[in-house]
Amino acid sequence: MPTVQDLARLLEAAAPLAYQESYDNAGLQCGNPQAEITGVLITLDCTPAVVDEAVRRGCNVVVAHHPVIFRPLKRLTGANEVEQTIIAALKNDVAIYAAHTNLDNVRGGVNDKLAEKLGLLKTRVLAPQSGMLARLITYIPNRPEDQQADVAGHVLAALYAAGAGQVGQYSDCSFRTEGTGTFTPGIGTKPAIGAQNQPETVAELRIEVLLPLHRQAHVLRALRTAHPYEEVAYELIKLENVHQEVGAGLVGELPEALAPATFRQLLKRQLLVPVVRHTTFEKPIKTVAICGGAGAFLIGAARAVGADAYVTGDVKYHEFFGAEGQLMLCDVGHFESEQFTGEVFRDLLTAGFSRTFAVLIAETPTNPVQYDC
């Protein structure tokens, strides 16, 4: 049976922990990584009642969007709901795993699910992150006369498999330049080409690939394993380029422009919300920016990309002022904008583990905000 650690690896392949914000605490919150999974209960928030439901339904893992341990715990006395949740989980051998802003910041995560519910097309990341990429340069012998070994192809295949060579929706991307390398193998070496103490000149290919920084160790390990040289020469350069597939929020297009009031009715219907707090905006709504959760920090970014509407949650009173007349800022609520995250987890787990255990959506209500309409 798969273990809790297997589940963590699967979720972190889709939403790497390196992509979470600095203040966040995603990952395994409590539990034995080696425990075999009997069932998984999915929830937005993990509470004592959710742990009770997990036990009742035969699940020993809870997968939540919001980390139950967000700030350091100094004691476990049951003094508050966080401590009560952890105590209940430990007593019942229930592991708790959270994927939070790392799931917000990847394609296929929280915001893609929200975009799907609203029917947005041609989506792209609203605020791509920079400093997440590196360029790897290495030098491979170029011996076209040797038809028995495609050295470059072998090395590149290993780099691609380790996570390099991805540019947007294009994979297996690289650049090659022909050149000449020189070296003199020292005493005690075992050169793939040449002999000890003999200067050597070799036709080489300079190979360049992009890689996510969090895959650096994996890519370099693959390079050293696949490269024919005893000493592998390479350069690793951190880039300031934005990573177009990683970042906060999304922006997309509605199939057709809607009147502002009609768009708000779409929000109510698709997001199951009774109330939409919004600014005044009279123009048709076509380009829509979104951010699940508390997304007021992206109001400026939504304006900058020319969005007609920006949909998020947790907008404060004074934050509405800067948007009025510029776009229709719509606050649908924090829970409401993230409530479909469970579908993301469910799809990842059922695809990754081929129904080896039950994956259930929690029935316990966790939204603390109620509306009297």
Disulfide bonds with the S-S distance in Angstrom:
none
